[in-house]
């Protein structure tokens, strides 16, 4: 490969190539058919190969990167390196309610900024000029951090902002990203020592599947709302887990859709609004982050109709930073015992177990698959049923891109159910 345009369907849309390009000629643009971001070269490429070297879509050597990040191979073959596991939430009820889970990411960032442990954070908000598009930026104030509250269930090329970190006069940053963003960032840090020195905390978000723009477009189609009518999109908020989506329109009307209904609509028996590259991902809990955070779906929390976050600390620094908030700005409970650990491992192991059948189906249809340098987990016997499941998902992923079939899908799907 000479440059990033040859990566094609292996691209995760993370934006690392654009953020690290020394010529600044790589731009991330939306592929309308696939509903994902893809890199476009606008200028004369000198084939320096930096974009290829930092691309997480092609390969992520987890053993090498674990040694680079943590100076050791992962002790847990499923969860990777970790220090402690907690369930927690912000004590700020408004922040907790408006966040996707327990408000832990924002509470942590606010505390780090207030304590001058960081000068800024790479986060994502929805664009005010184009409310259906995400905007990665460096937040340096409390208000800017709050502006980025909540999950964005659409593609985000967050690492395009890495060039801002490299060129900034500020010295200490935190970065928030999905596994593919953190994979690309860690590869970039191996090339750019100054990037590694500037980023003091990597906050990883759990990710089961990446969601394409087609998911939002299909939802709006089902609701009879034109894209140009949308004034504001809030993908997930609300006390009652797992919350709901809010769509504010130009005419003043507001539509609420529960997160469960949105999820069932775009990941169902007809379509699966994700990318082929996501089928080949092995990392749900963001193994290479300093701290991994996501929704904490533990059985013993179900009685409490409030948002919680599951927290995995992977470095001593991250563990100290989160512990210092306990009792003052956050409430945390350490997850102990085999049952809690087993629940977490099951979350991650599901993705690992299906890696082999998923990549097998991808290769069957002529798709390239990434290299990880490690086995997916302990060898598991792959059943015929697992290959069938992977085949069905592949077909549904293809169907999600066929907009001319949406009138048929609309007839069979009732959003009110």
KAFENCOR-V234323 format. One record per residue. RES is the residue in one letter. OMEGA is omega in whole degrees, -180 to 180 (* if undefined). BURIAL is 1 if it has 24 or more other C-alpha atoms within 12 Angstrom, else 0. D_LAST is the distance of its C-alpha to the last C-alpha in whole Angstrom. Layout:
res:RES omega:OMEGA burial:BURIAL d_last:D_LAST
res:RES omega:OMEGA burial:BURIAL d_last:D_LAST
This chain:
res:X omega:-180 burial:0 d_last:48
res:X omega:177 burial:0 d_last:50
res:X omega:-170 burial:1 d_last:47
res:X omega:-178 burial:1 d_last:43
res:X omega:180 burial:1 d_last:42
res:X omega:-179 burial:0 d_last:43
res:X omega:175 burial:1 d_last:40
res:X omega:-172 burial:1 d_last:38
res:X omega:175 burial:1 d_last:34
res:X omega:-177 burial:1 d_last:36
res:X omega:176 burial:1 d_last:35
res:X omega:-178 burial:1 d_last:33
res:X omega:-174 burial:1 d_last:33
res:X omega:179 burial:1 d_last:34
res:X omega:-179 burial:1 d_last:37
res:X omega:-180 burial:1 d_last:40
res:X omega:180 burial:1 d_last:42
res:X omega:-179 burial:1 d_last:42
res:X omega:-176 burial:1 d_last:43
res:X omega:-178 burial:1 d_last:46
res:X omega:-178 burial:1 d_last:47
res:X omega:179 burial:0 d_last:51
res:X omega:-179 burial:0 d_last:51
res:X omega:-179 burial:1 d_last:48
res:X omega:178 burial:1 d_last:47
res:X omega:179 burial:1 d_last:44
res:X omega:178 burial:1 d_last:41
res:X omega:-179 burial:1 d_last:37
res:X omega:-177 burial:1 d_last:35
res:X omega:170 burial:1 d_last:32
res:X omega:-172 burial:0 d_last:31
res:X omega:-179 burial:0 d_last:29
res:X omega:-178 burial:0 d_last:28
res:X omega:-178 burial:1 d_last:28
res:X omega:-179 burial:1 d_last:26
res:X omega:173 burial:1 d_last:28
res:X omega:175 burial:1 d_last:32
res:X omega:179 burial:1 d_last:35
res:X omega:177 burial:1 d_last:38
res:X omega:178 burial:1 d_last:41
res:X omega:-180 burial:1 d_last:45
res:X omega:-178 burial:0 d_last:46
res:X omega:-178 burial:0 d_last:50
res:X omega:-179 burial:0 d_last:53
res:X omega:178 burial:0 d_last:51
res:X omega:176 burial:0 d_last:54
res:X omega:178 burial:0 d_last:53
res:X omega:175 burial:0 d_last:53
res:X omega:179 burial:0 d_last:50
res:X omega:-180 burial:1 d_last:49
res:X omega:179 burial:1 d_last:45
res:X omega:-177 burial:1 d_last:45
res:X omega:-178 burial:1 d_last:47
res:X omega:-176 burial:1 d_last:44
res:X omega:177 burial:1 d_last:41
res:X omega:-180 burial:1 d_last:39
res:X omega:-178 burial:1 d_last:37
res:X omega:-176 burial:1 d_last:40
res:X omega:172 burial:1 d_last:41
res:X omega:179 burial:1 d_last:40
res:X omega:-174 burial:1 d_last:43
res:X omega:179 burial:1 d_last:42
res:X omega:180 burial:1 d_last:45
res:X omega:-178 burial:0 d_last:47
res:X omega:175 burial:1 d_last:45
res:X omega:178 burial:1 d_last:44
res:X omega:178 burial:0 d_last:48
res:X omega:-175 burial:0 d_last:48
res:X omega:-172 burial:1 d_last:46
res:X omega:-179 burial:1 d_last:47
res:X omega:176 burial:0 d_last:50
res:X omega:173 burial:0 d_last:49
res:X omega:-177 burial:0 d_last:47
res:X omega:-179 burial:1 d_last:43
res:X omega:179 burial:0 d_last:44
res:X omega:-175 burial:0 d_last:40
res:X omega:-179 burial:1 d_last:40
res:X omega:-175 burial:1 d_last:36
res:X omega:-176 burial:1 d_last:36
res:X omega:179 burial:1 d_last:39
res:X omega:173 burial:1 d_last:41
res:X omega:178 burial:1 d_last:40
res:X omega:-179 burial:1 d_last:42
res:X omega:177 burial:1 d_last:39
res:X omega:-177 burial:1 d_last:36
res:X omega:163 burial:1 d_last:34
res:X omega:-176 burial:1 d_last:31
res:X omega:178 burial:1 d_last:32
res:X omega:176 burial:1 d_last:31
res:X omega:175 burial:1 d_last:32
res:X omega:173 burial:1 d_last:34
res:X omega:-172 burial:1 d_last:33
res:X omega:179 burial:0 d_last:30
res:X omega:179 burial:0 d_last:30
res:X omega:180 burial:1 d_last:30
res:X omega:-178 burial:1 d_last:28
res:X omega:-175 burial:1 d_last:25
res:X omega:179 burial:1 d_last:25
res:X omega:-179 burial:1 d_last:25
res:X omega:177 burial:1 d_last:23
res:X omega:-175 burial:1 d_last:24
res:X omega:180 burial:1 d_last:27
res:X omega:-175 burial:1 d_last:29
res:X omega:-178 burial:1 d_last:32
res:X omega:-178 burial:1 d_last:32
res:X omega:180 burial:1 d_last:33
res:X omega:178 burial:1 d_last:35
res:X omega:-180 burial:1 d_last:37
res:X omega:179 burial:1 d_last:38
res:X omega:180 burial:1 d_last:39
res:X omega:180 burial:1 d_last:41
res:X omega:180 burial:1 d_last:43
res:X omega:-180 burial:1 d_last:43
res:X omega:180 burial:0 d_last:45
res:X omega:180 burial:0 d_last:47
res:X omega:174 burial:0 d_last:48
res:X omega:171 burial:1 d_last:47
res:X omega:175 burial:1 d_last:45
res:X omega:-178 burial:1 d_last:46
res:X omega:-179 burial:1 d_last:43
res:X omega:175 burial:1 d_last:40
res:X omega:-178 burial:1 d_last:38
res:X omega:-177 burial:1 d_last:34
res:X omega:173 burial:1 d_last:32
res:X omega:173 burial:1 d_last:30
res:X omega:-176 burial:1 d_last:28
res:X omega:176 burial:0 d_last:31
res:X omega:179 burial:0 d_last:32
res:X omega:-180 burial:0 d_last:33
res:X omega:-168 burial:0 d_last:30
res:X omega:178 burial:1 d_last:27
res:X omega:179 burial:1 d_last:25
res:X omega:178 burial:1 d_last:28
res:X omega:-179 burial:1 d_last:29
res:X omega:176 burial:1 d_last:33
res:X omega:-178 burial:1 d_last:35
res:X omega:177 burial:1 d_last:38
res:X omega:179 burial:1 d_last:40
res:X omega:-179 burial:1 d_last:39
res:X omega:178 burial:1 d_last:43
res:X omega:178 burial:1 d_last:42
res:X omega:-179 burial:1 d_last:40
res:X omega:179 burial:0 d_last:38
res:X omega:177 burial:0 d_last:37
res:X omega:180 burial:1 d_last:36
res:X omega:178 burial:1 d_last:33
res:X omega:-177 burial:1 d_last:32
res:X omega:-176 burial:1 d_last:31
res:X omega:173 burial:1 d_last:29
res:X omega:179 burial:1 d_last:25
res:X omega:175 burial:1 d_last:24
res:X omega:-176 burial:1 d_last:24
res:X omega:178 burial:1 d_last:21
res:X omega:179 burial:1 d_last:23
res:X omega:179 burial:1 d_last:27
res:X omega:177 burial:1 d_last:30
res:X omega:-169 burial:1 d_last:33
res:X omega:-173 burial:1 d_last:34
res:X omega:173 burial:1 d_last:38
res:X omega:-178 burial:1 d_last:39
res:X omega:179 burial:1 d_last:40
res:X omega:178 burial:1 d_last:43
res:X omega:176 burial:1 d_last:45
res:X omega:178 burial:1 d_last:45
res:X omega:-180 burial:1 d_last:46
res:X omega:-175 burial:1 d_last:49
res:X omega:-176 burial:0 d_last:50
res:X omega:173 burial:0 d_last:50
res:X omega:174 burial:0 d_last:52
res:X omega:-172 burial:0 d_last:50
res:X omega:-173 burial:1 d_last:51
res:X omega:-176 burial:1 d_last:48
res:X omega:165 burial:1 d_last:44
res:X omega:178 burial:1 d_last:41
res:X omega:177 burial:1 d_last:38
res:X omega:-179 burial:1 d_last:34
res:X omega:174 burial:1 d_last:33
res:X omega:180 burial:1 d_last:30
res:X omega:-178 burial:1 d_last:32
res:X omega:176 burial:1 d_last:33
res:X omega:-179 burial:1 d_last:35
res:X omega:176 burial:1 d_last:37
res:X omega:-179 burial:1 d_last:38
res:X omega:-180 burial:1 d_last:39
res:X omega:179 burial:1 d_last:41
res:X omega:177 burial:1 d_last:43
res:X omega:179 burial:1 d_last:44
res:X omega:-179 burial:1 d_last:45
res:X omega:177 burial:1 d_last:47
res:X omega:179 burial:0 d_last:49
res:X omega:-174 burial:0 d_last:50
res:X omega:-179 burial:1 d_last:51
res:X omega:-178 burial:0 d_last:52
res:X omega:177 burial:0 d_last:52
res:X omega:178 burial:1 d_last:48
res:X omega:-180 burial:1 d_last:48
res:X omega:-177 burial:0 d_last:51
res:X omega:-177 burial:1 d_last:48
res:X omega:-174 burial:1 d_last:45
res:X omega:179 burial:1 d_last:45
res:X omega:178 burial:1 d_last:42
res:X omega:-180 burial:1 d_last:39
res:X omega:-178 burial:1 d_last:36
res:X omega:178 burial:1 d_last:33
res:X omega:176 burial:1 d_last:29
res:X omega:178 burial:1 d_last:27
res:X omega:175 burial:1 d_last:26
res:X omega:179 burial:1 d_last:23
res:X omega:172 burial:1 d_last:23
res:X omega:-178 burial:1 d_last:24
res:X omega:-179 burial:1 d_last:22
res:X omega:176 burial:1 d_last:23
res:X omega:-180 burial:1 d_last:23
res:X omega:179 burial:1 d_last:21
res:X omega:179 burial:1 d_last:18
res:X omega:-180 burial:1 d_last:18
res:X omega:-180 burial:1 d_last:20
res:X omega:177 burial:1 d_last:16
res:X omega:180 burial:1 d_last:14
res:X omega:177 burial:1 d_last:17
res:X omega:179 burial:0 d_last:17
res:X omega:-178 burial:1 d_last:13
res:X omega:-179 burial:1 d_last:14
res:X omega:-180 burial:0 d_last:17
res:X omega:177 burial:0 d_last:19
res:X omega:-178 burial:0 d_last:23
res:X omega:-178 burial:1 d_last:24
res:X omega:179 burial:0 d_last:27
res:X omega:-176 burial:0 d_last:25
res:X omega:178 burial:1 d_last:24
res:X omega:-179 burial:1 d_last:26
res:X omega:179 burial:1 d_last:25
res:X omega:174 burial:1 d_last:22
res:X omega:-171 burial:1 d_last:22
res:X omega:-178 burial:1 d_last:19
res:X omega:179 burial:1 d_last:19
res:X omega:174 burial:1 d_last:20
res:X omega:-179 burial:1 d_last:20
res:X omega:-169 burial:1 d_last:21
res:X omega:-178 burial:1 d_last:18
res:X omega:1 burial:1 d_last:18
res:X omega:174 burial:1 d_last:17
res:X omega:-176 burial:1 d_last:16
res:X omega:178 burial:1 d_last:15
res:X omega:176 burial:1 d_last:16
res:X omega:177 burial:1 d_last:18
res:X omega:178 burial:1 d_last:19
res:X omega:-176 burial:1 d_last:22
res:X omega:-178 burial:1 d_last:23
res:X omega:-177 burial:0 d_last:27
res:X omega:177 burial:0 d_last:27
res:X omega:180 burial:0 d_last:26
res:X omega:179 burial:0 d_last:22
res:X omega:178 burial:0 d_last:20
res:X omega:176 burial:1 d_last:16
res:X omega:177 burial:1 d_last:14
res:X omega:-180 burial:1 d_last:11
res:X omega:-179 burial:1 d_last:11
res:X omega:179 burial:1 d_last:13
res:X omega:-180 burial:0 d_last:10
res:X omega:176 burial:1 d_last:8
res:X omega:-178 burial:1 d_last:11
res:X omega:-180 burial:1 d_last:12
res:X omega:-179 burial:0 d_last:10
res:X omega:-172 burial:1 d_last:10
res:X omega:174 burial:1 d_last:14
res:X omega:-173 burial:1 d_last:14
res:X omega:-176 burial:1 d_last:13
res:X omega:-180 burial:0 d_last:14
res:X omega:-175 burial:1 d_last:15
res:X omega:178 burial:1 d_last:17
res:X omega:-172 burial:1 d_last:18
res:X omega:177 burial:1 d_last:19
res:X omega:-179 burial:1 d_last:22
res:X omega:177 burial:1 d_last:26
res:X omega:-179 burial:1 d_last:28
res:X omega:179 burial:1 d_last:30
res:X omega:177 burial:1 d_last:28
res:X omega:-176 burial:1 d_last:28
res:X omega:-180 burial:1 d_last:31
res:X omega:-180 burial:1 d_last:31
res:X omega:-169 burial:1 d_last:32
res:X omega:180 burial:1 d_last:32
res:X omega:-173 burial:1 d_last:29
res:X omega:174 burial:1 d_last:31
res:X omega:-173 burial:1 d_last:33
res:X omega:-174 burial:1 d_last:36
res:X omega:177 burial:1 d_last:39
res:X omega:173 burial:1 d_last:38
res:X omega:178 burial:1 d_last:40
res:X omega:-178 burial:1 d_last:37
res:X omega:-174 burial:1 d_last:33
res:X omega:178 burial:1 d_last:30
res:X omega:179 burial:1 d_last:27
res:X omega:-177 burial:1 d_last:24
res:X omega:-177 burial:1 d_last:25
res:X omega:177 burial:1 d_last:23
res:X omega:-176 burial:1 d_last:25
res:X omega:-176 burial:0 d_last:25
res:X omega:176 burial:0 d_last:27
res:X omega:-172 burial:0 d_last:25
res:X omega:180 burial:0 d_last:22
res:X omega:-176 burial:0 d_last:23
res:X omega:-175 burial:0 d_last:24
res:X omega:178 burial:0 d_last:21
res:X omega:-179 burial:1 d_last:23
res:X omega:175 burial:1 d_last:24
res:X omega:173 burial:1 d_last:26
res:X omega:171 burial:1 d_last:28
res:X omega:-172 burial:1 d_last:29
res:X omega:175 burial:1 d_last:33
res:X omega:176 burial:1 d_last:35
res:X omega:-175 burial:1 d_last:38
res:X omega:178 burial:1 d_last:40
res:X omega:179 burial:1 d_last:44
res:X omega:-179 burial:0 d_last:46
res:X omega:179 burial:0 d_last:46
res:X omega:-180 burial:1 d_last:42
res:X omega:177 burial:1 d_last:42
res:X omega:-177 burial:0 d_last:45
res:X omega:-178 burial:1 d_last:43
res:X omega:179 burial:1 d_last:40
res:X omega:-177 burial:1 d_last:42
res:X omega:180 burial:0 d_last:44
res:X omega:-173 burial:1 d_last:41
res:X omega:179 burial:1 d_last:40
res:X omega:180 burial:0 d_last:41
res:X omega:-179 burial:0 d_last:41
res:X omega:-179 burial:1 d_last:38
res:X omega:171 burial:1 d_last:36
res:X omega:-176 burial:1 d_last:35
res:X omega:175 burial:1 d_last:35
res:X omega:180 burial:1 d_last:35
res:X omega:178 burial:0 d_last:37
res:X omega:-178 burial:1 d_last:35
res:X omega:177 burial:0 d_last:38
res:X omega:-175 burial:0 d_last:38
res:X omega:-176 burial:0 d_last:37
res:X omega:179 burial:0 d_last:33
res:X omega:180 burial:1 d_last:32
res:X omega:-180 burial:1 d_last:34
res:X omega:179 burial:0 d_last:33
res:X omega:180 burial:1 d_last:29
res:X omega:-179 burial:1 d_last:30
res:X omega:179 burial:1 d_last:32
res:X omega:177 burial:0 d_last:29
res:X omega:-177 burial:1 d_last:27
res:X omega:-174 burial:1 d_last:29
res:X omega:178 burial:1 d_last:31
res:X omega:-180 burial:1 d_last:27
res:X omega:-180 burial:1 d_last:28
res:X omega:-178 burial:1 d_last:32
res:X omega:-179 burial:1 d_last:31
res:X omega:180 burial:1 d_last:29
res:X omega:-178 burial:1 d_last:32
res:X omega:177 burial:1 d_last:34
res:X omega:179 burial:1 d_last:32
res:X omega:-179 burial:1 d_last:30
res:X omega:177 burial:1 d_last:33
res:X omega:178 burial:1 d_last:35
res:X omega:178 burial:1 d_last:32
res:X omega:-180 burial:1 d_last:33
res:X omega:178 burial:0 d_last:36
res:X omega:-180 burial:0 d_last:36
res:X omega:173 burial:0 d_last:34
res:X omega:179 burial:0 d_last:37
res:X omega:174 burial:0 d_last:36
res:X omega:179 burial:1 d_last:38
res:X omega:-178 burial:1 d_last:37
res:X omega:175 burial:1 d_last:38
res:X omega:-179 burial:1 d_last:41
res:X omega:176 burial:1 d_last:40
res:X omega:178 burial:0 d_last:44
res:X omega:174 burial:1 d_last:42
res:X omega:-176 burial:0 d_last:40
res:X omega:178 burial:1 d_last:37
res:X omega:174 burial:1 d_last:37
res:X omega:-175 burial:0 d_last:39
res:X omega:179 burial:0 d_last:39
res:X omega:179 burial:0 d_last:37
res:X omega:-178 burial:0 d_last:37
res:X omega:-178 burial:0 d_last:34
res:X omega:176 burial:0 d_last:33
res:X omega:180 burial:0 d_last:32
res:X omega:179 burial:0 d_last:28
res:X omega:176 burial:1 d_last:28
res:X omega:178 burial:1 d_last:30
res:X omega:178 burial:0 d_last:27
res:X omega:-180 burial:0 d_last:24
res:X omega:178 burial:1 d_last:26
res:X omega:179 burial:1 d_last:27
res:X omega:179 burial:1 d_last:23
res:X omega:179 burial:1 d_last:22
res:X omega:-180 burial:1 d_last:25
res:X omega:180 burial:1 d_last:24
res:X omega:176 burial:1 d_last:21
res:X omega:176 burial:1 d_last:22
res:X omega:-179 burial:1 d_last:25
res:X omega:-178 burial:1 d_last:22
res:X omega:-179 burial:1 d_last:20
res:X omega:-177 burial:1 d_last:24
res:X omega:-175 burial:1 d_last:24
res:X omega:180 burial:0 d_last:23
res:X omega:178 burial:0 d_last:24
res:X omega:-176 burial:0 d_last:21
res:X omega:177 burial:1 d_last:18
res:X omega:178 burial:0 d_last:18
res:X omega:179 burial:0 d_last:17
res:X omega:-178 burial:1 d_last:15
res:X omega:-179 burial:0 d_last:13
res:X omega:-176 burial:0 d_last:13
res:X omega:-176 burial:0 d_last:12
res:X omega:178 burial:1 d_last:9
res:X omega:-177 burial:0 d_last:6
res:X omega:-177 burial:1 d_last:6
res:X omega:-179 burial:0 d_last:4
res:X omega:* burial:0 d_last:0
